[in-house]
Amino acid sequence: ACPHNIAIKLHEQIFKLNNDIEIETFDVSHEYIIDKMTKLIEQSCETE
């Protein structure tokens, strides 16, 4: 089973990035961040 807390932590990191950088930059890289989140969650599933 995948640990949901990993997704929650990544979600919090996105909000932190959203506050640290301009909204436009965040919007441009949003899909990239989601892709990274998905890959990290998949990796965590493989190792767990």
N, C-alpha and C positions, 0 to 999 in steps of 0.2 A: 504493500500500500504506500502511496505517496504521502509524505508529510505535508499537510496543508500549511503549516507554519512557514515553510520555505516560500510558498506563493505569497503569503501575507507579508513577509519581510521584504520580498522583492517589490510588492505593491507599495509598501511604505517608502522604499528607496525611490520609486518613480515620483511619488508626491514630493519627496525631498529634492529630487532633481528639478521638478517643476517649479519649486520655490527658488532654487539656486540659479537657474538659467532662464533666459527669455522664453515666453510662451511659444513664439514662432519656432525657435530652435527645437523645443520639446515636441511640437506638432510634427516637424519634419522627421525626427528620429523616433517617433512613437512606435511605428511598426517595427523598427529595428529593435527597440527595447522589448516589445512583446515577443518578438522572435527569440531574443536572448532568454527571456523568462521561460518560454516554452522549452527551449533546449536544456536549460538548467534544471527544470522540473523533471524532464525526461531522464537526464543524467542521474538525478537523485533517486528516481524510481529504479534505475538499473543497479545502483550501488546498494540500495536498501535491501 
